[in-house]
Amino acid sequence: MHVIADLCVVPIGVGVSVSKYVAACGKILEETNLKTQLHAYGTNIEGEWDEVFAAVKRCHETVHEMGAPRISTTLKFGTRSDRHQTMSDKIESVKAKS
């Protein structure tokens, strides 16, 4: 099943700056065949369900291995059964109406 997700991983107990943890997750996502788009408060991910959720799991494992004792993650995701839709499709649809 094709899924579009919005992932925000926040390590807790590591200080104020979390950019090195975000970068580590970004590297994990780059190593996959998933399409990603970094934004100010997370990353959009597009791909097959099992691959997306496996990558999220790897992000958690890696951030814990880096020393974060806790992680708070927000994950929003959507699927469609009526047609195939990409992140770009969704963005273009909104732009066309503005």
PESUL-V233672 format. One record per residue. N is the residue number from 1. RES is the residue in three letters. PHI is phi in degrees with one decimal (999 if undefined). NEAR is the number of other ideal C-beta (glycine too) atoms within 8 Angstrom. D_LAST is the distance of its C-alpha to the last C-alpha in Angstrom with 1 decimal. Layout:
BEGIN
n:res:phi:near:d_last
N:RES:PHI:NEAR:D_LAST
N:RES:PHI:NEAR:D_LAST
END
This chain:
BEGIN
n:res:phi:near:d_last
1:MET:999:5:30.4
2:HIS:-79.1:11:27.1
3:VAL:-137.7:12:25.4
4:ILE:-115.1:14:22.5
5:ALA:-125.3:13:23.7
6:ASP:-123.6:12:22.9
7:LEU:-114.5:14:26.2
8:CYS:-134.8:10:27.4
9:VAL:-103.0:13:31.2
10:VAL:-123.1:9:32.9
11:PRO:-70.7:12:36.6
12:ILE:-116.9:9:38.8
13:GLY:88.0:6:42.0
14:VAL:-121.4:8:41.3
15:GLY:101.4:4:40.6
16:VAL:-77.7:3:37.5
17:SER:-83.6:5:36.0
18:VAL:-120.2:10:34.9
19:SER:-61.2:6:33.3
20:LYS:-67.7:8:36.3
21:TYR:-74.0:13:35.7
22:VAL:-62.1:9:32.0
23:ALA:-62.8:8:33.1
24:ALA:-63.9:12:35.7
25:CYS:-65.7:14:33.2
26:GLY:-59.4:11:31.0
27:LYS:-64.3:8:34.0
28:ILE:-58.9:12:34.8
29:LEU:-65.0:13:31.3
30:GLU:-64.9:7:31.7
31:GLU:-76.5:5:35.0
32:THR:-94.9:9:33.5
33:ASN:-93.1:4:31.8
34:LEU:-82.9:11:28.7
35:LYS:-86.8:8:25.3
36:THR:-131.7:11:24.3
37:GLN:-146.2:7:21.7
38:LEU:-70.9:6:23.0
39:HIS:-136.0:7:20.9
40:ALA:-61.8:3:22.2
41:TYR:-126.9:4:23.6
42:GLY:153.7:11:24.4
43:THR:-139.4:13:23.9
44:ASN:-84.3:12:21.9
45:ILE:-131.7:14:24.4
46:GLU:-130.8:13:24.2
47:GLY:167.3:11:27.4
48:GLU:-77.0:8:30.1
49:TRP:-44.9:9:31.0
50:ASP:-62.4:6:34.5
51:GLU:-69.8:11:33.5
52:VAL:-63.0:15:30.7
53:PHE:-72.7:8:33.0
54:ALA:-66.5:8:35.9
55:ALA:-67.2:13:34.0
56:VAL:-62.1:12:33.1
57:LYS:-61.2:8:36.8
58:ARG:-62.5:9:37.8
59:CYS:-60.2:14:35.6
60:HIS:-62.0:11:37.5
61:GLU:-59.4:8:40.8
62:THR:-66.9:11:40.3
63:VAL:-63.7:14:39.2
64:HIS:-64.2:10:42.2
65:GLU:-62.0:6:44.4
66:MET:-78.0:10:43.2
67:GLY:112.2:6:44.7
68:ALA:-74.4:12:42.0
69:PRO:-74.5:6:44.0
70:ARG:-138.3:7:40.9
71:ILE:-139.1:11:37.3
72:SER:-112.9:6:34.6
73:THR:-120.6:10:31.8
74:THR:-107.7:9:28.5
75:LEU:-134.1:9:27.3
76:LYS:-113.2:6:24.4
77:PHE:-151.7:9:24.2
78:GLY:-141.7:7:22.9
79:THR:-132.5:9:24.3
80:ARG:-133.5:8:23.7
81:SER:-110.1:3:26.4
82:ASP:-86.1:3:24.7
83:ARG:-166.8:4:23.2
84:HIS:-81.5:5:23.0
85:GLN:-135.3:8:19.7
86:THR:-107.1:9:19.2
87:MET:-59.2:10:17.4
88:SER:-61.3:6:15.6
89:ASP:-57.5:8:14.7
90:LYS:-63.8:10:13.1
91:ILE:-66.1:8:11.0
92:GLU:-62.9:8:10.0
93:SER:-62.0:8:9.2
94:VAL:-68.3:8:6.6
95:LYS:-60.9:7:5.3
96:ALA:-66.1:6:5.7
97:LYS:-97.1:5:3.8
98:SER:-105.7:4:0.0
END
